[in-house]
Amino acid sequence: MTATPNPTPPQPGVTGIPTGLLIGAGWRDASDGKVFEVECPATGEVLATVADGGPADADDALAGAVAAQASWARTAPRYRSEILRRAYDLVMARQDWLAEVMTLEMGKPLAEAKGEVAYAAEFLRWFSEEAVRISGDHTTTGDGGNRIIVTREPVGPCVLITPWNFPLAMGTRKIAPAVAAGCTMVLKPAPQTPLTSLALAAILQESGLPEGVLNIINTTDAATVVQRWMSSGKARKISFTGSTAVGKVLLRQAADAVMRSSMELGGNAPFIVCADADVDTAVEGAVSAKMRNMGEACTAANRMYVHRDIAREFSERLAARMAELNVGNGLDEGVQVGPLIDAAARSKVQRLVDDALSRGATALTGGRPVDGPGYFYPPTVLADVAPDSDLMTTEVFGPVAPVIPFVDEDEAVARANDTDWGLVGYLFTQDIDRAFDLSERLEVGMVGVNTGVVSNPAAPFGGIKQSGLGREGGKVGIDEFLEYKYLSIPRRRGREAASR
Ligand code: NAP
């Protein structure tokens, strides 16, 4: 049974969102009273100040999660399922409000933010359904002597770390399977976007999540807070979404504690357009794979390899489509491209574009930052990009599409795979055999065939190589939060069976 959600958001804008730390029984200030400011990247306006947790708060939060673990693990799957289902209903009932909060603190256009709310909510619904389908196995040893009964148990208290680019969906993609499996959590959201996570936590409380199951520490000192959890010996699992560089630091810490690890890390997605592709479909696919979230997505197409016969036509049409996109404050009607997250992100994009231009690339559109307040950068298409440009080996995380012609498929595959990352690849062709052949040869965890979108809660999201370990979503998403336990039970007449 689900509660009837209240369709009215608590307050307009970010007003009314808790700004403290969620520790055990409730919300509180940082123990040393510290706070930090959350800024709107479109205007520079300070939206709120939130508690800035330190080591003592981190310890308390983990203690809260540890204390709640045993009783939470014993709850009925249906009980956990219904909490998630209520949270789904509440998130969807407050879709407009949550979208506005996200646009305010992160910058993405309102329409995209609404899409993220629906995507994020779907993880709550998906895992509410998975919670009641956790199953084990039963078999007999080869010699017939013993029964083997395999059960699944929650791994225990989890450390969850999320980035700023999809603040709601990256939260629910971890929290929902952890709740479904019966794990307690300490969550550290990105400091640029804590308000979305805090609003979600309030909704989960309203949905009936018991005290101590979810604990949240906002902090400007991630390294200290998280290291504290990792070295505690009490956290059993780390689930991290963020850059490969930070993922490696956390994997080293996890090794010392032999912790289960799920890593959703960076990408450098190739986008291959074969000579037989439908160019309209490829251009539209490129716009979605490049421009979702202003290019600040791990799935963003980073390198566009286009067959030389259609490279010019594709580049010009892509440039024309990108030039039409409306750049501005994501709250404004009709805006399709919001600001980048901060000044450093914008400077990084400009440095990469300048490097490519200095090596002979041509900007078909964009290429210079937009003046005025906010961290805006225009949609940019670069042609004739030299293969040794920094753009090709760096995750751009901005609205820049470099187009590189290729001669044959072997060359396209070799270039596509010539990277340490392996999250996602895109390919466009009208030949089904070619589609299967190329997707098998791409060293990635996900392939978009004639589409620029792969993310879906029903699908296993994740990468290979340095893009990560494990999968989020789909049927396997809950496995990341479960351990196997096997019971060995001798059969009554096993000795007899074994001797036959
Ligand atoms: P980031 O710098 O790695 O930060 C991610 C999170 O880790 C933040 O909450 C950050 O907090 C925290 N963090 C940083 N240093 C830490 C440390 N030493 N110990 C513990 N936590 C630490 O990444 P980002 O710039 O926020 O996000 C962009 C990256 O995420 C990109 O590479 C993108 O591809 C990747 N990403 C991957 C996926 C995926 O599913 N594969 C999805 C989204 C994003 P502070 O900011 O306070 O340092």
Residues whose N, C-alpha, C, O or C-beta is under 5 A from the ligand:
A	BS01	NAP	I161 T162 P163 W164 K188 P189 A190 P191 T219 A222 A223 V226 T241 G242 S243 T244 V246 V249 E264 L265 G266 G267 A297 C298 S467
